[in-house]
Amino acid sequence: MAFPVPNHLPRKPASNDVTSKILSSIDSASLQSINSSVAKSWVAELDESISLTKTRIHERIQQDLPKFQHQFETSKSVQVRLHSLTEEVEALDNAISNPQSGLVSKTLQTLKAHAALSQKAADASVAADSLAHLLKCRQHYTSVMSLVQFGKLPEAVAASINLEGLVASSPDALQQAVIVKDMRRKVQALKSNIEGQLLDALSRSVNLQPTSIAIQLQVQVRDTETVVTLDQILASLSSVALGDYLTILKRDFVANFVDRVLQQPYSLKLDNSLTQHSLILVPSPPSSEQRISRLENLSSIFDFVAEYLFIQLPAAHASSFLRSLCKPVVTSLLNLYLIPQLPSSFGLLPPFLELVQACVDFEARYVVNILDPESPVYTLKDWSDGLSGHYERQRRTAILARSRELLVEKIDLAGAFQVDVARPLDSSYPIAINGAEDEEEAWGFKDELSLNTSQTDSWGFDDDAEPEVEDQPEAAKDKEPAKVEPINGTSEDSIDTDDAWGWNDDENANEEVQADEVPPLDESSTDEPTWDDDPWADPPSQEETSVDETNWDDDPWGDPSPANVELAPPSKPATTPTPKAATRLERLASKNKKQPNGASSQHSIASPPPLSLSQPNSASTIAPSQRTTQPKSPNPPLNSSSHHRRPSKILVTAPTETYRVTSKAKQIVRFVEDVVAESKQFAASNLFAESSKSPTVISTSVPGSTLIQCSSSVLELYQALYPVRFEKELSRIEGGLQFSNDCLYLSDSVDKIEREAGHHPQLKERLGECRNDLKILGDSWFEDAVNRECLQDDQILVDGTQGFTFTGDQERYDECEEAINKVVRNIKDLARRIKPIPTKSKYYQALGRLVDTALSRVLHDITALPDIPELESTRLAELCRIFNSLEGLFSEDPTQSSFVVAYVPSWLKFSYLSELLEASMADLTYLFEQGALVDFEIRELVNLVRALFADTQLRTAAINKLQEGHPVPTSA
C-alpha cells in the first residue's frame, strides 16, 4: 500500500504528457483487470501519441522554415571545416613527432652530441685539477716524512697540520676517491706517529713514579740526533692528547705525592744536575716522625714541581690544570691530614692548633698564590675558623659511640650495689611503741595531732617536694659496684643474680613462698632493737660500723641507725575530738578476722596510705571509684580524757632506705661526669677566641655549646636505647623495677651534677630536663611493671572464679579456691623476687597495689551477685579468708601489728565483707548504725542485703534504712 501524501505538502503538477498518462493508467491497472483489450487500447494510445508528436514537430518547422534552413546549412558547413582541420593537424603532428624525420628527434640528437662533448671537456678539466692537487699533497707528505725522519717533531707537527688541511680541502671529485681515502689514512698514521714520538719524549722528560719524580728539560728524539725541549713537547701535543696526559699526571701526582705523603712518613731526597732534576721519597720510621714533617714534605714537593714542571705548561692549559689541583689537594689535607689528627682530648688541642695554622699558611702560599691566584678560595682558613665546632662534633660522635657501646653491653648483676635514700625524720614511720595497754588507746588513734609529725607525713608520701639527695651520691660512690649487699641473710657468693631478675622463675613456679618470719624481740630489744636480729632494723652507727662492718650484712635494706628520738607528751587540746568511723571499723575487724595461724590480727594505721599508682587500663579491672574509698585520717584535737592513754614513750627512727642499682648505671654517671668536666674545661678555655672573632666566620653558637649538650645526649640515648635493647628483660617485673631504680639513681646523680653546673646555664637547663625525664621514666616504668602484674592476677580471678557464681557446687568452689590460691602464691612469689630491688616504701606500694587489685576484684564480683544462699555465703567467706595470709607480707616484726591498711586501701572493707557474708540482719544493721560500714557504698550494701536475706518486712526495713545514707558522726 502506497504511503499517502500529507495534505499540507505541495503536489507535483499534473503532466500533460501522453506517455505519462498511459504509464499512469498502466500503473493503476491491477493484475486481474489486464487483458488483451486493455493492452490493445494502450498500444493504440501510444500510436496516437507518436502521430501527434510528429505532427507537432512538422508544424513547428513550418512555422519558421527559413531559420530552420539556415541552421541546417550552417551545421553542414561546420562539419566540413572540422574534417579539413583534422587532416591538417595530423600532418603537422607527423612533421614534428616522426622518429626519423621529425623536428623533435633531430633536435634531441643534436643536444645529445653537444652534451657528450661538454662532459669530455669537464672531465679533462677535473682530472687536471685533481692530479695537480694530488701532486701537491704528495709533496707535502714527503716533506713531513722527512721532518719526522730527522726528528724535527715540532716542525713536523706544524707541517702535518697543514697537510691534514690540504687533504681535507680536496676537490669534490676526489672526496670519495680511493686515493684520497688512502691519503687520509696515511696522514692520520703520520700524525699518530709524531704524537707517539712526542709522548715518548715527554715520558722520558717527565718521569713520574710512585716514589720519585724525574724532570729533564731537554730530551733527544729516538733514533735521531735532534734534541727537543720540554716546553716544545708540551706545546706540540694536541689539545686532546695534552688534556689526557695532564689528567693522568694530576691523578698520579695527587695519589703518590699528595695522599701518600700525607698518610705515610717519608723523607725527601733532591738530586739536581745539568740534565736532570729528581725528587725521591724515602720511607721513614713512624716513631721518629714529627707531625709537621708531612706538611713540610708536601711544601717541598710543590716547590719542586712549581720550579721545574708547572712553568713548562702551555699557557692555554696551565691555568685550568693548576686550578684542577686545588680541590683534591685541599680535600686531602682535610680528610687525610687534619681530620684524622683531630685530638681526642682537650690537652692535645694546642699542638693541633699549631698544625692547623701551618696548613692555613700552606694554603695561602701554594694553593692560593700558585694554583689559583685569580679566584682564591680559602677553604682551610674557613675550616680552621670553625675548628671549635669541628672538634666538638667529632667529640660528640665519639662520646655517643662510646656510650652506645656501654649501653648495649649485657647487664651484669654481680656488680650491682645498694644506694641509700636519706629520709628526714618527719617522714619516717614508728617501728616500736612501748607502754601500750589497750590496743586502740595504746596506738592513740584519737591522738593523731599530738605528734609533731602527723600520721600522713610519717612516711613522707604526701611530700610534693623532691627528696633531698645531698648525701645520696656520696653514699653511692663509697660503695664498690662489685660488692652486692647480702639479701635475707645470704652471702654475696650465694646470690643468684638470674633469680633476682626473675630469669629462674620457671624453676620455682610451683614453690609457695610464705611471709618472712622473724623471731620476737626480747624485752631489751623493745627499747634498743638489735641490728642482727631484725631484718628491717637500722644498721649500726658509723662508729659501730668501723668496728665491725659485717654486723649488718644480713639485711639488703639495712638502714643506718640514727639515735632514737623521744617525743615529749603533747599538750592538752582545747576541744573534744570527733569519733572516727575508721577506728571502730578497725577494732571490729581486729576482733573478727583471723590470721592463717589462728591468732587474731591487730591492724595498725601508723603508716599513711602509699603514693597513688595509676590503675591498670583494662575493662576487666575495677576502677578506683567502683572499688573502695581510701580511709581518711582526720586529725581532731585531743581532749584531756585521751591524754593519759598516749604511750609513755615512742621510739621513732629515721631509716635510710636502700635500693639496688646496676653497675651500668654507675658507669653512665661517671661517663656523664667526665663529659661535663670536659665541656666545662673546653668552654673555659680561650683557644678559639681569635677564630670566633674572625670576620669571615658567621657562627650562631659559642665554643663549647655543642660539647655541653653531649652529657644530656648520653642520657637521652640511654632512655631511647635501653628499653629497646633489653626489651625481653624489661618485660618481667624484676627487670622493670630494676630499670626504674637505675632511672631514679641517674636522676638523683644528674641533680648533683646540675647543682655543680651553676655557672653554665645552658648545661644546667639541659641536665634539668634530663633529670625530670629520668624521674618520670623511672616512676612510669615502675607503675607499668606493677600494673602488668595486677592485670595478670585480675585476669586469673576473672577466668577462675567466673563471678563467684554457684559456689555451692563443690567443683565450682574448688575452681574458685584454686584461682584465689594461685593469685596468693603469685603475690608471695613476686614479693620474694622483687624484695631486693626497690626501696621499702616502693616494695610495699607494689605489694599493696597487687593485693588491692585482687581484693577489689573479689569485692566487686561478690557484691554484684544477685542471690547468695546460706551455703554459698559460708563458702564465699571461707574463700575471702584465704587472702588473710597476705597480711604477713606487711609486717616487719611479728610482735607488732602489720601496716597493711596503709598500703591496701580496701583491706578493712574486704575484712568486713567476710564477716558480713555470715552476719545476721541485726549485726549488719548495728554495724551500719555505728558507722562501721562507711567504706561500702549504699548500692553495695543494698545488693548484699538483697542477696543474703529473704524478701521479708525486716529486709525491706533494713534496705530502707540503708538507702537513707550513712549516719553522720556526732561529737561526744
LUMTOR-600421 format. One line per 5 residues: number of its first residue (from 1); their letters; for each residue x, y, z of C-alpha. Coordinates in pm, whole numbers, plus 50000, padded with zeros to 5 digits. Example, Ala and Ser with C-alpha at 12.3 -4.5 7.8 and 13.67 -1.06 7.14 Angstrom:
1 = as = 51230 49550 50780  51367 49894 50714
! end
This chain:
1 = mafpv = 50000 50000 50000  50136 50333 49891  50214 50584 50159  49954 50862 50148  50097 51203 50084
6 = pnhlp = 50000 51452 50357  49767 51725 50251  49994 52007 50359  50277 51900 50123  50287 52057 49775
11 = rkpas = 50171 51835 49492  50354 51771 49167  50184 51950 48887  49986 51724 48661  50169 51624 48350
16 = ndvts = 50005 51672 48017  50239 51426 47859  50054 51148 47674  50314 50896 47772  50268 50986 48133
21 = kilss = 49901 50931 48106  49949 50590 47951  50206 50495 48211  49974 50611 48488  49694 50402 48354
26 = idsas = 49926 50102 48327  50039 50157 48681  49688 50184 48818  49579 49866 48646  49568 49555 48859
31 = lqsin = 49663 49206 48758  49304 49092 48728  49199 49393 48512  49475 49346 48249  49358 49170 47936
36 = ssvak = 49408 49189 47565  49158 49464 47510  49322 49681 47770  49666 49618 47618  49533 49694 47275
41 = swvae = 49394 50023 47395  49727 50111 47542  49902 50037 47208  49652 50248 47024  49707 50532 47262
46 = ldesi = 50081 50508 47206  50047 50513 46832  49818 50809 46854  50065 50984 47081  50351 50924 46832
51 = sltkt = 50147 51055 46549  50057 51362 46743  50421 51425 46823  50528 51405 46460  50253 51641 46366
56 = riher = 50358 51891 46624  50725 51875 46504  50627 51925 46147  50408 52219 46242  50687 52375 46442
61 = iqqdl = 50932 52354 46146  50679 52502 45916  50619 52793 46147  50988 52920 46100  51116 52740 45795
66 = pkfqh = 51386 52997 45681  51552 52995 46013  51546 52618 46017  51705 52606 45671  51979 52849 45778
71 = qfets = 52066 52646 46083  52072 52327 45884  52316 52473 45627  52540 52610 45899  52562 52271 46062
76 = ksvqv = 52675 52107 45741  52944 52379 45687  53084 52322 46035  53106 51956 45973  53309 52011 45654
81 = rlhsl = 53553 52252 45819  53604 52017 46113  53703 51741 45877  53963 51958 45694  54110 52084 46021
86 = teeve = 54154 51734 46149  54356 51637 45841  54590 51935 45874  54659 51865 46245  54750 51511 46168
91 = aldna = 55001 51624 45904  55164 51872 46147  55197 51609 46414  55373 51382 46173  55622 51655 46079
96 = isnpq = 55718 51718 46443  55699 51379 46606  55817 51149 46333  56103 50934 46476  56305 50955 46156
101 = sglvs = 56234 51294 46007  56058 51482 46282  56184 51807 46426  56192 51681 46785  56405 51376 46710
106 = ktlqt = 56660 51578 46515  56685 51837 46797  56737 51569 47058  57016 51409 46864  57195 51742 46831
111 = lkaha = 57164 51813 47205  57299 51471 47299  57607 51523 47089  57669 51863 47246  57630 51729 47600
116 = alsqk = 57875 51447 47539  58133 51693 47414  58083 51919 47718  58125 51624 47957  58450 51525 47797
121 = aadas = 58581 51878 47839  58473 51891 48207  58624 51552 48280  58951 51662 48134  58950 51980 48346
126 = vaads = 58864 51794 48671  59126 51532 48604  59386 51801 48557  59290 51978 48880  59279 51652 49075
131 = lahll = 59620 51547 48952  59760 51886 49044  59607 51861 49397  59733 51509 49444  60080 51615 49339
136 = kcrqh = 60073 51895 49595  59958 51656 49868  60234 51415 49779  60495 51687 49804  60369 51796 50148
141 = ytsvm = 60352 51438 50269  60710 51382 50157  60829 51692 50341  60652 51586 50663  60802 51241 50640
146 = slvqf = 61147 51391 50603  61091 51610 50913  60987 51307 51112  61287 51109 50996  61523 51387 51106
151 = gklpe = 61348 51415 51446  61218 51766 51395  60895 51687 51574  60768 52043 51645  60813 52138 51275
156 = avaas = 60659 51805 51174  60354 51879 51387  60300 52215 51213  60354 52059 50869  60122 51770 50945
161 = inleg = 59851 52019 51039  59893 52190 50701  59893 51853 50525  59576 51749 50701  59411 52074 50594
166 = lvass = 59529 52026 50237  59385 51675 50222  59063 51795 50380  59031 52066 50109  59050 51819 49819
171 = pdalq = 58819 51887 49520  58477 51736 49529  58575 51492 49260  58837 51346 49495  58635 51336 49815
176 = qaviv = 58524 50977 49762  58826 50870 49563  59019 50572 49688  59350 50757 49663  59222 51039 49883
181 = kdmrr = 59091 50796 50142  59427 50627 50141  59595 50964 50176  59382 51045 50479  59475 50719 50645
186 = kvqal = 59843 50786 50585  59815 51139 50722  59643 51015 51039  59905 50744 51077  60177 51004 51034
191 = ksnie = 60019 51230 51296  59984 50938 51535  60348 50854 51477  60451 51213 51551  60228 51225 51862
196 = gqlld = 60363 50890 51979  60720 51014 51949  60622 51332 52135  60462 51132 52418  60765 50906 52431
201 = alsrs = 60990 51208 52457  60756 51355 52722  60759 51034 52925  61139 51045 52925  61135 51413 53005
206 = vnlqp = 60881 51389 53293  60919 51052 53467  60658 51021 53742  60699 50707 53954  60519 50614 54281
211 = tsiai = 60812 50734 54489  61009 50962 54256  60981 51248 54008  61249 51300 53740  61232 51600 53504
216 = qlqvq = 61464 51653 53201  61424 51991 53037  61581 51859 52709  61549 51515 52561  61680 51354 52238
221 = vrdte = 61434 51206 51992  61483 50835 51948  61694 50721 51650  61791 51080 51571  62036 51339 51692
226 = tvvtl = 61771 51610 51729  61705 51745 52082  61368 51889 52183  61286 52085 52495  61006 52009 52741
231 = dqila = 60812 52323 52658  60830 52240 52285  60699 51891 52352  60407 52019 52560  60328 52291 52305
236 = slssv = 60339 52047 52014  60092 51798 52162  59733 51820 52051  59472 51952 52292  59316 51610 52337
241 = algdy = 59648 51433 52395  59774 51705 52628  59444 51704 52821  59458 51328 52867  59821 51346 52977
246 = ltilk = 59752 51621 53229  59458 51426 53368  59677 51121 53424  59953 51342 53560  59713 51502 53811
251 = rdfva = 59581 51163 53919  59925 51013 53976  60062 51328 54135  59775 51356 54385  59779 50985 54465
256 = nfvdr = 60158 50943 54501  60286 51280 54610  59990 51431 54800  59784 51149 54950  60077 50915 55006
261 = vlqqp = 60295 51184 55161  60010 51291 55395  59937 50933 55502  60285 50787 55547  60613 50919 55686
266 = yslkl = 60877 50999 55424  61198 51193 55389  61279 51377 55064  61593 51344 54858  61661 51607 54589
271 = dnslt = 61908 51548 54306  61975 51836 54064  62217 51808 53770  62265 51988 53442  62044 51747 53251
276 = qhsli = 61802 51614 53512  61619 51723 53827  61476 51449 54051  61289 51417 54380  61281 51083 54565
281 = lvpsp = 61054 50973 54856  61244 50770 55114  61026 50589 55375  61095 50690 55734  61017 50513 56063
286 = psseq = 60691 50647 56210  60826 50651 56564  61067 50935 56495  60831 51139 56281  60709 51484 56379
291 = risrl = 60351 51582 56300  60458 51882 56092  60708 51687 55878  60447 51559 55632  60327 51910 55561
296 = enlss = 60687 52023 55513  60742 51738 55266  60434 51845 55073  60563 52202 55062  60898 52084 54923
301 = ifdfv = 60722 51878 54657  60518 52179 54544  60831 52393 54534  60998 52133 54312  60715 52091 54060
306 = aeylf = 60643 52464 54053  61004 52536 53958  61060 52263 53701  60720 52146 53573  60440 52400 53613
311 = iqlpa = 60627 52676 53431  60672 52449 53128  60300 52402 53072  60136 52583 52778  59951 52895 52879
316 = ahass = 59624 52764 52736  59627 52463 52966  59834 52580 53263  59565 52775 53447  59297 52505 53413
321 = flrsl = 59539 52231 53517  59666 52418 53822  59312 52514 53921  59206 52149 53899  59471 52063 54159
326 = ckpvv = 59324 52297 54422  59026 52089 54532  59198 51747 54560  59495 51896 54744  59278 52082 54994
331 = tslln = 59046 51782 55034  59341 51553 55102  59480 51795 55358  59146 51795 55538  59043 51431 55513
336 = lylip = 59385 51265 55530  59586 51501 55746  59384 51735 55965  59060 51550 56040  59228 51217 56135
341 = qlpss = 59451 51412 56374  59162 51589 56547  59255 51544 56912  59051 51309 57126  59111 51511 57441
346 = fgllp = 59133 51874 57536  59502 51859 57627  59605 51780 57271  59436 52085 57121  59725 52342 57147
351 = pflel = 59973 52145 56932  59694 52064 56689  59613 52434 56655  59976 52497 56553  59941 52225 56292
356 = vqacv = 59620 52383 56160  59791 52721 56132  60072 52562 55931  59813 52414 55694  59650 52756 55656
361 = dfear = 59990 52906 55568  60044 52625 55316  59710 52705 55156  59793 53075 55129  60139 53011 54985
366 = yvvni = 60077 52728 54741  59707 52678 54678  59617 53045 54650  59938 53201 54516  60047 52924 54279
371 = ldpes = 59750 52708 54185  59461 52954 54173  59569 53317 54207  59279 53453 54001  58984 53334 54219
376 = pvytl = 59127 53232 54554  58913 53027 54793  59043 52992 55148  58892 52653 55230  59139 52559 55504
381 = kdwsd = 59116 52904 55654  58739 52880 55675  58765 52531 55821  59016 52646 56082  58789 52934 56180
386 = glsgh = 58520 52675 56257  58761 52435 56424  58581 52464 56755  58264 52321 56603  58457 52050 56419
391 = yerqr = 58627 51937 56737  58305 51940 56933  58115 51744 56671  58394 51490 56646  58400 51451 57023
396 = rtail = 58021 51427 57032  58030 51145 56776  58298 50962 56975  58114 51016 57304  57783 50888 57167
401 = arsre = 57956 50590 57004  58122 50500 57334  57801 50548 57527  57618 50325 57280  57878 50053 57331
406 = llvek = 57835 50092 57704  57456 50074 57685  57434 49763 57467  57664 49563 57692  57500 49278 57878
411 = idlag = 57369 49360 58224  57587 49213 58499  57405 49196 58831  57721 49075 59000  57836 49435 59005
416 = afqvd = 57509 49573 59144  57523 49781 59460  57286 49936 59711  57212 50308 59717  57092 50482 60031
421 = varpl = 56791 50707 60018  56819 50951 60306  56478 51014 60461  56412 51304 60702  56287 51229 61049
426 = dssyp = 55940 51367 60990  55881 51123 60704  55968 50803 60893  55726 50559 61047  55730 50426 61408
431 = iaing = 55859 50075 61440  55847 50029 61817  55585 50151 62065  55612 50094 62441  55365 50146 62722
436 = aedee = 55051 50039 62530  54779 49884 62743  54468 49892 62533  54504 49832 62160  54312 50134 62047
441 = eawgf = 54430 50360 62327  54790 50243 62305  54811 50336 61940  54632 50660 62013  54410 50664 61709
446 = kdels = 54230 50964 61856  54552 51145 61933  54691 51188 61584  54762 51556 61620  54960 51512 61938
451 = lntsq = 55273 51425 61744  55471 51699 61581  55494 51464 61288  55147 51373 61158  55047 51024 61060
456 = tdswg = 55011 51114 60698  55359 51262 60691  55533 50986 60883  55635 50808 60565  55662 51124 60363
461 = fddda = 55433 51003 60087  55246 51332 60074  55557 51539 60028  55531 51702 59689  55879 51843 59710
466 = epeve = 56162 51641 59566  56350 51426 59817  56679 51559 59945  56962 51370 59786  57253 51571 59916
471 = dqpea = 57422 51265 60067  57300 51005 59822  57565 51032 59550  57842 51028 59811  57691 50719 59965
476 = akdke = 57665 50556 59628  58027 50637 59545  58154 50499 59874  58023 50155 59782  58212 49948 59532
481 = pakve = 57994 49823 59246  58130 49474 59278  58012 49440 59638  57648 49341 59646  57469 49368 59976
486 = pingt = 57353 49029 60107  56984 48960 60072  56788 48788 60351  57096 48673 60525  57260 48516 60223
491 = sedsi = 57622 48569 60147  57749 48755 59846  57861 48436 59675  57521 48269 59718  57320 48544 59547
496 = dtdda = 57152 48418 59235  57167 48713 59001  56950 48543 58745  56683 48484 59005  56697 48847 59109
501 = wgwnd = 56596 48941 58758  56332 48670 58755  56504 48460 58490  56484 48141 58701  56119 48177 58790
506 = denan = 56028 47879 58578  56217 47654 58815  56034 47797 59118  55691 47849 58962  55526 47593 59189
511 = eevqa = 55704 47698 59505  55485 47873 59761  55675 48141 59946  55550 48229 60292  55584 48565 60463
516 = devpp = 55912 48636 60638  55908 48519 60998  56135 48699 61239  56180 48576 61597  56015 48805 61851
521 = ldess = 56228 49059 62027  56304 49024 62394  56228 49294 62644  56555 49466 62597  56504 49481 62224
526 = tdept = 56189 49685 62276  56395 49978 62387  56702 49920 62176  56645 49699 61874  56945 49498 61767
531 = wdddp = 57052 49512 61404  57148 49147 61370  56812 49022 61499  56581 49237 61290  56595 49214 60910
536 = wadpp = 56424 49553 60879  56607 49721 61167  56850 50007 61134  57219 49945 61073  57468 50038 61343
541 = sqeet = 57607 50386 61360  57921 50491 61183  58135 50426 61488  57995 50076 61524  58040 50007 61158
546 = svdet = 58403 50094 61174  58448 49832 61444  58254 49553 61282  58139 49614 60924  57995 49264 60888
551 = nwddd = 57745 49323 61164  57472 49446 60926  57521 49221 60626  57204 49025 60697  56964 49284 60556
556 = pwgdp = 56961 49410 60198  56767 49712 60317  56995 49773 60613  56943 50129 60727  57193 50338 60920
561 = spanv = 57070 50362 61275  57024 50716 61398  56976 50788 61759  56632 50715 61900  56421 51024 61933
566 = elapp = 56197 51056 62234  55898 51276 62176  55756 51475 62470  55390 51419 62564  55159 51653 62380
571 = skpat = 54985 51941 62542  54619 51923 62632  54387 52023 62349  54106 52270 62393  53831 52086 62208
576 = tptpk = 53681 51738 62207  53770 51512 61915  53510 51371 61680  53480 50989 61679  53623 50824 61367
581 = aatrl = 53435 50551 61185  53758 50405 61056  53876 50342 61414  53569 50136 61501  53591 49953 61173
586 = erlas = 53946 49857 61252  53855 49742 61603  53573 49520 61482  53782 49379 61203  54061 49303 61450
591 = knkkq = 53822 49108 61670  53660 48909 61392  53934 48848 61136  54169 48552 61188  54529 48508 61086
596 = pngas = 54636 48198 60892  54779 48055 61215  54455 48118 61403  54569 48419 61607  54367 48735 61592
601 = sqhsi = 54523 49012 61388  54594 49360 61509  54584 49633 61248  54778 49948 61268  54733 50266 61075
606 = asppp = 55056 50408 61198  55175 50422 60838  54997 50651 60594  54847 50539 60262  55103 50489 59988
611 = lslsq = 55154 50707 59689  54874 50657 59440  54952 50434 59148  54764 50454 58823  54510 50177 58778
616 = pnsas = 54563 49915 58510  54385 50013 58194  54162 49714 58143  53794 49666 58103  53805 49373 58345
621 = tiaps = 53977 49575 58618  53762 49770 58855  53812 50144 58860  53909 50301 59192  53574 50474 59224
626 = qrttq = 53396 50140 59189  53605 49951 59439  53673 50134 59760  53731 50464 59923  54073 50525 60069
631 = pkspn = 54041 50553 60450  54063 50906 60570  54266 51013 60866  54107 51320 61020  54318 51480 61287
636 = pplns = 54088 51627 61554  54236 51791 61858  54280 51580 62170  54096 51622 62495  54219 51560 62842
641 = sshhr = 54048 51224 62865  54263 51074 62596  54587 51230 62710  54669 50963 62963  54619 50688 62705
646 = rpski = 54912 50801 62495  55209 50563 62532  55463 50695 62773  55743 50666 62521  55750 50637 62142
651 = lvtap = 56075 50544 61973  56085 50692 61625  56368 50603 61392  56464 50762 61064  56568 50465 60849
656 = tetyr = 56782 50511 60544  56613 50310 60271  56820 50140 60007  56753 50019 59658  56958 49816 59415
661 = vtska = 57133 49980 59120  57325 49805 58845  57687 49883 58777  57590 50003 58429  57403 50299 58583
666 = kqivr = 57711 50396 58782  57926 50371 58472  57686 50601 58290  57702 50853 58574  58081 50852 58568
671 = fvedv = 58075 50884 58191  57841 51182 58210  58055 51343 58480  58363 51308 58260  58176 51462 57966
676 = vaesk = 58054 51751 58181  58405 51811 58315  58547 51812 57964  58277 52051 57838  58344 52289 58128
681 = qfaas = 58717 52286 58061  58663 52342 57692  58416 52628 57745  58652 52798 57993  58949 52789 57756
686 = nlfae = 59040 53072 57517  59194 52858 57247  58934 52960 56989  58880 53319 57095  59055 53461 56788
691 = ssksp = 58882 53234 56539  58541 53316 56684  58613 53686 56625  58714 53635 56264  58504 53848 56023
696 = tvist = 58471 53556 55783  58307 53335 56046  57931 53351 56087  57858 53141 56396  57541 53116 56597
701 = svpgs = 57697 52925 56889  57984 52992 57122  58272 52746 57166  58170 52458 57390  57796 52479 57324
706 = tliqc = 57790 52155 57123  58007 51964 57368  57797 52080 57661  57494 51911 57508  57672 51573 57488
711 = sssvl = 57605 51492 57853  57232 51525 57802  57260 51337 57471  57414 51041 57655  57121 51036 57896
716 = elyqa = 56870 51073 57613  57038 50787 57428  57007 50577 57743  56634 50649 57765  56580 50564 57399
721 = lypvr = 56811 50264 57355  56792 50079 57686  56422 49975 57669  56472 49850 57313  56798 49667 57376
726 = fekel = 56670 49491 57689  56307 49452 57588  56296 49087 57694  56440 49157 58041  56217 49458 58096
731 = srieg = 55904 49259 58012  55939 49096 58356  55863 49291 58670  56214 49239 58808  56367 49400 58501
736 = glqfs = 56110 49680 58504  56173 49765 58869  56549 49747 58819  56524 49984 58523  56311 50216 58734
741 = ndcly = 56578 50210 59006  56851 50290 58754  56650 50580 58613  56589 50724 58959  56955 50681 59050
746 = lsdsv = 57057 50858 58731  56803 51133 58803  56944 51191 59153  57302 51181 59023  57218 51427 58746
751 = dkier = 57064 51652 59009  57401 51678 59184  57579 51743 58854  57319 52007 58775  57382 52188 59104
756 = eaghh = 57754 52193 59030  57687 52349 58687  57559 52676 58822  57792 52884 58604  57677 52712 58287
761 = pqlke = 57309 52794 58238  57279 52601 57912  57426 52287 58066  57211 52329 58376  56897 52364 58168
766 = rlgec = 56967 52051 57962  57058 51848 58269  56743 51967 58441  56535 51840 58150  56715 51505 58158
771 = rndlk = 56667 51479 58534  56294 51535 58502  56268 51292 58210  56457 51022 58400  56241 51076 58708
776 = ilgds = 55923 51048 58501  56058 50746 58313  56154 50567 58633  55819 50633 58801  55615 50542 58494
781 = wfeda = 55811 50222 58435  55759 50124 58799  55387 50179 58763  55367 49995 58432  55555 49694 58568
786 = vnrec = 55324 49672 58870  55013 49729 58660  55106 49443 58429  55122 49206 58724  54792 49345 58854
791 = lqddq = 54626 49278 58520  54756 48921 58518  54624 48848 58867  54295 49016 58786  54258 48804 58474
796 = ilvdg = 54330 48488 58676  54047 48576 58914  53811 48664 58630  53876 48340 58444  53895 48116 58751
801 = tqgft = 53612 48245 58970  53369 48348 58693  53200 48599 58920  53182 48354 59220  52856 48211 59092
806 = ftgdq = 52726 47869 59203  52992 47823 59470  52752 47585 59642  52866 47330 59389  53185 47164 59510
811 = eryde = 53357 47175 59169  53287 47546 59130  53409 47606 59482  53730 47416 59410  53785 47623 59094
816 = ceeai = 53741 47948 59285  53967 47827 59564  54234 47722 59313  54221 48063 59140  54249 48254 59469
821 = nkvvr = 54533 48032 59594  54713 48084 59263  54687 48462 59297  54807 48444 59659  55103 48229 59557
826 = nikdl = 55184 48465 59272  55181 48764 59506  55402 48591 59763  55643 48467 59499  55659 48812 59342
831 = arrik = 55723 48965 59686  56020 48733 59728  56157 48813 59384  56130 49191 59394  56226 49237 59759
836 = piptk = 56598 49305 59694  56527 49557 59418  56321 49864 59526  56312 50063 59847  56092 49957 60135
841 = skyyq = 55828 50211 60054  55808 50116 59688  55820 49749 59778  55514 49789 59996  55349 50011 59738
846 = algrl = 55388 49740 59474  55262 49465 59706  54977 49685 59824  54878 49755 59468  54877 49384 59381
851 = vdtal = 54679 49286 59690  54437 49575 59648  54367 49477 59287  54287 49119 59386  54068 49225 59679
856 = srvlh = 53885 49483 59468  53805 49219 59207  53662 48986 59473  53468 49272 59635  53319 49377 59305
861 = dital = 53217 49027 59198  53067 48925 59534  52871 49247 59588  52735 49211 59233  52584 48865 59299
866 = pdipe = 52201 48878 59281  52145 48590 59522  52370 48428 59785  52225 48119 59954  52339 48025 60302
871 = lestr = 52580 47756 60182  52734 47987 59925  52771 48270 60178  52966 48041 60409  53192 47924 60128
876 = laelc = 53242 48275 59999  53353 48381 60348  53599 48092 60352  53735 48199 60013  53776 48555 60135
881 = rifns = 53975 48442 60439  54238 48287 60209  54366 48638 60144  54436 48687 60518  54770 48512 60468
886 = leglf = 54890 48815 60269  54885 49034 60579  55216 48884 60688  55386 49048 60392  55321 49388 60554
891 = sedpt = 55478 49312 60890  55842 49374 60973  55815 49247 61330  55580 48964 61431  55542 49121 61775
896 = qssfv = 55399 49436 61620  55082 49493 61422  55102 49493 61047  55063 49812 60847  54864 49650 60567
901 = vayvp = 54592 49916 60599  54838 50186 60492  54915 50014 60161  54593 49824 60083  54306 50074 60090
906 = swlkf = 54040 49805 60053  54178 49576 60326  53937 49685 60602  53644 49682 60364  53737 49334 60246
911 = sylse = 53777 49215 60606  53424 49328 60677  53296 49151 60366  53391 48807 60500  53211 48888 60826
916 = lleas = 52905 49033 60656  52864 48718 60449  52798 48526 60776  52642 48805 60979  52276 48832 61076
921 = madlt = 52044 49114 60981  52074 49261 61329  52454 49256 61319  52459 49422 60978  52211 49690 61087
926 = ylfeq = 52407 49755 61405  52734 49795 61223  52572 50032 60976  52419 50244 61251  52752 50264 61429
931 = galvd = 52918 50395 61109  53142 50093 61074  53048 50030 60709  53141 50371 60575  53377 50211 60324
936 = feire = 53085 50041 60150  52868 50227 59906  52494 50226 59972  52438 50040 59649  52677 49765 59756
941 = lvnlv = 52515 49723 60095  52167 49709 59944  52282 49443 59696  52436 49238 59979  52120 49256 60187
946 = ralfa = 51901 49151 59896  52137 48867 59805  52190 48734 60160  51840 48758 60312  51495 48654 60202
951 = dtqlr = 51235 48907 60098  51070 48993 60429  50948 49303 60600  51263 49304 60810  51479 49308 60494
956 = taain = 51264 49583 60344  51303 49791 60657  51677 49734 60658  51704 49835 60292  51502 50149 60355
961 = klqeg = 51733 50236 60641  52039 50176 60425  51905 50395 60148  51881 50686 60391  52260 50705 60376
966 = hpvpt = 52545 50655 60620  52489 50804 60966  52654 51138 61030  52905 51112 61316  52827 51335 61613
971 = sa = 53069 51483 61861  53079 51310 62201
! end
